């Protein structure tokens, strides 16, 4: 019984840290996001129709229009018509 009571919080804490933000490109051409995690900055290019997971522990994302968004790791960035929206 006690093992079950201890295991549940441990599993829940592990599941919470496994979350990552995702980006979906619904356009027919590639789109690029700039992802900044800590002191690391990289370009994330999504092909047409591609979905990727990134930003597991929070980050900043520069969207195709130049807007900067802070992500915690649970959001979805949806790109459609060249416009990105954070959901």
Rosetta blueprint (number, residue, H / E / L):
1 X L
2 X H
3 X H
4 X H
5 X H
6 X H
7 X H
8 X H
9 X H
10 X H
11 X H
12 X H
13 X H
14 X H
15 X H
16 X H
17 X H
18 X L
19 X L
20 X L
21 X E
22 X E
23 X E
24 X E
25 X E
26 X L
27 X L
28 X L
29 X L
30 X L
31 X E
32 X E
33 X E
34 X E
35 X E
36 X E
37 X E
38 X L
39 X L
40 X E
41 X E
42 X E
43 X E
44 X E
45 X E
46 X E
47 X L
48 X L
49 X L
50 X L
51 X E
52 X E
53 X E
54 X E
55 X L
56 X L
57 X L
58 X L
59 X E
60 X E
61 X E
62 X E
63 X L
64 X L
65 X L
66 X L
67 X L
68 X E
69 X E
70 X E
71 X E
72 X L
73 X L
74 X L
75 X L
76 X E
77 X E
78 X E
79 X E
80 X E
81 X L
82 X L
83 X E
84 X E
85 X E
86 X E
87 X L
